[in-house]
Amino acid sequence: MKLEVIHKTAKGVAYPTPLLFVHGKWHGAWCWQEHFLPYFTENGYDCTALSLRGHGNSEGRERIRWHTIADYVSDVKQVASQFKAPPVIIGHSMGGYITQKYLETNYAPAAVLLTPVPYYGTWPSTLIIFRKHPLVVMKILATWSLYPAVGTSALAREHLFGVDMPEEQVKRYFERLQEESFRAYVDELGLNLVHPKRVKTPILVLGAEQDAVISMKAVNDTARAYGTQAEFFPMAHDVMLESRWKLVADRIILWLKERQL
């Protein structure tokens, strides 16, 4: 599979452990370019972000609705296998779910889950959206398309971005959002759930207090499943694009240094 991969080399002396960033629904590798990739390279980390198949400039756009979570895990494995040393995996939202599935059968020295889809799937998020926008969920189910959840800039702001994000910035990100796999969504509903007991990797779990799609309860549940405690930040779902993104990045860097990574 030909995948879009964005690589940034650390400035100065690099830490020996590279970082691999995995995006969530409707996004691509571009979401890490804005802040995280330059910041982590400035702090001494070799960084790579991939666009999962069907996303960004990766192959598979014509079959985007039918890619499975297993397909996405395979994409992460394909890119991770090209590193000289196993990378730390940093996954956002669905990327956090994919990271959990990857860790069931693959080694990583550590992993970070950012506002992750919980190990028990997307039923809670679906219900959250259904209560506010039942017609949107009905359209998703009728058309087998997840795009309606972010199909307008107003919905994109509500579900992904903070109320304080400038409208021009919301519009710029909204224009880059894309269709997502309905088949992967079915996997998250129950067809391919995560088995936390199979995961032995040290994990940092970070959530967002103003997240409109992944509840604080879901983030706490995920953290407990891996024997750790979630930490929360005063921002919305897309923590890597929020104005206070640096709070999250600095917490990740501190945690990696504490683990000598």
Beta strands, then each sheet from edge to edge (+ up, - down):
strand 1: 4-8
strand 2: 19-22
strand 3: 47-51
strand 4: 88-92
strand 5: 111-114
strand 6: 203-208
strand 7: 231-233
sheet 1: 1+ 3- 2- 4- 5- 6- 7-
end
